[in-house]
């Protein structure tokens, strides 16, 4: 685990220095024990950095925005409907009392 953390820190440092304009091979000379592992990762970072930024379509932006808005909108709790309301029971009882009286 410590080795992985050390490699990641060295890689971060190398990337930062290269992004500031230093020569990648000169940076790697300072870490000869990790140079063979880090060299392909630096090349990959360079290649990924040269890719164009994605340009999402209007449709995908609209769909994403809609999903976000719907996810943030609090939904009203669904009230469980009773088969007979209390008002209906009261009417039925009143009619029954009138009929039986």
C-alpha positions as CSV (number, residue, x, y, z in Angstrom):
1,X,0.0,0.0,0.0
2,X,2.8,2.4,0.9
3,X,4.5,1.7,-2.5
4,X,1.3,2.6,-4.3
5,X,1.0,5.8,-2.4
6,X,4.6,6.6,-3.2
7,X,4.2,5.9,-6.9
8,X,1.1,8.1,-7.0
9,X,2.9,10.9,-5.3
10,X,5.8,10.7,-7.7
11,X,3.5,10.5,-10.7
12,X,1.6,13.6,-9.5
13,X,4.8,15.5,-9.0
14,X,6.1,14.5,-12.4
15,X,2.9,15.5,-14.1
16,X,2.9,18.8,-12.3
17,X,6.4,19.6,-13.3
18,X,5.9,18.5,-16.9
19,X,2.7,20.7,-17.1
20,X,4.9,23.6,-16.0
21,X,7.2,22.9,-19.0
22,X,9.9,20.7,-17.7
23,X,11.3,17.9,-20.0
24,X,9.7,14.6,-19.1
25,X,12.9,12.6,-19.5
26,X,14.8,15.0,-17.2
27,X,12.0,14.6,-14.6
28,X,12.2,10.8,-14.9
29,X,15.9,10.9,-14.3
30,X,15.2,11.9,-10.7
31,X,13.3,8.7,-10.2
32,X,15.2,5.9,-11.9
33,X,13.6,3.2,-9.9
34,X,10.1,4.2,-11.0
35,X,10.9,5.6,-14.5
36,X,9.9,2.4,-16.3
37,X,6.5,2.3,-14.6
38,X,5.8,6.1,-14.8
39,X,6.9,6.7,-18.4
40,X,3.9,5.0,-20.0
41,X,1.5,6.8,-17.6
42,X,3.1,10.1,-18.5
43,X,2.6,9.3,-22.2
44,X,-1.0,8.3,-21.5
45,X,-1.6,11.6,-19.6
46,X,-0.1,13.5,-22.6
47,X,-2.4,11.7,-25.1
48,X,-5.5,12.2,-22.9
49,X,-4.6,15.9,-22.5
50,X,-4.5,16.4,-26.3
51,X,-8.0,15.0,-26.8
52,X,-10.6,17.7,-27.7
53,X,-13.2,18.6,-25.1
54,X,-16.5,16.8,-25.6
55,X,-19.3,18.9,-27.1
56,X,-22.6,17.5,-25.7
57,X,-25.7,17.9,-27.8
58,X,-28.6,20.1,-26.8
59,X,-30.8,17.0,-26.4
60,X,-28.4,15.4,-23.9
61,X,-28.0,18.6,-22.0
62,X,-31.8,19.0,-21.8
63,X,-32.3,15.4,-20.7
64,X,-29.6,15.7,-18.0
65,X,-31.0,19.0,-16.8
66,X,-34.5,17.5,-16.6
67,X,-33.3,14.5,-14.7
68,X,-31.5,16.8,-12.2
69,X,-34.6,19.0,-11.7
70,X,-36.9,16.1,-11.3
71,X,-34.5,14.5,-8.8
72,X,-34.4,17.7,-6.7
73,X,-38.1,18.4,-6.8
74,X,-39.7,17.1,-3.6
75,X,-42.6,14.8,-4.4
76,X,-45.8,15.3,-2.4
77,X,-46.6,12.2,-0.4
78,X,-49.3,10.1,-2.0
79,X,-52.3,10.0,0.3
80,X,-53.9,6.6,0.5
81,X,-57.5,6.9,-0.5
82,X,-60.0,5.2,1.8
83,X,-62.7,3.1,0.2
84,X,-65.3,5.2,2.1
85,X,-64.7,8.6,3.5
86,X,-65.9,9.6,7.0
87,X,-68.4,12.0,5.4
88,X,-70.0,9.2,3.5
89,X,-70.2,7.1,6.6
90,X,-71.8,10.0,8.5
91,X,-74.5,10.4,5.7
92,X,-75.1,6.7,5.7
93,X,-75.6,6.6,9.5
94,X,-77.9,9.6,9.3
95,X,-80.1,8.0,6.6
96,X,-80.1,4.7,8.6
97,X,-81.3,6.6,11.8
98,X,-84.0,8.4,9.9
99,X,-85.2,5.1,8.3
100,X,-85.2,3.2,11.6
101,X,-86.7,6.0,13.6
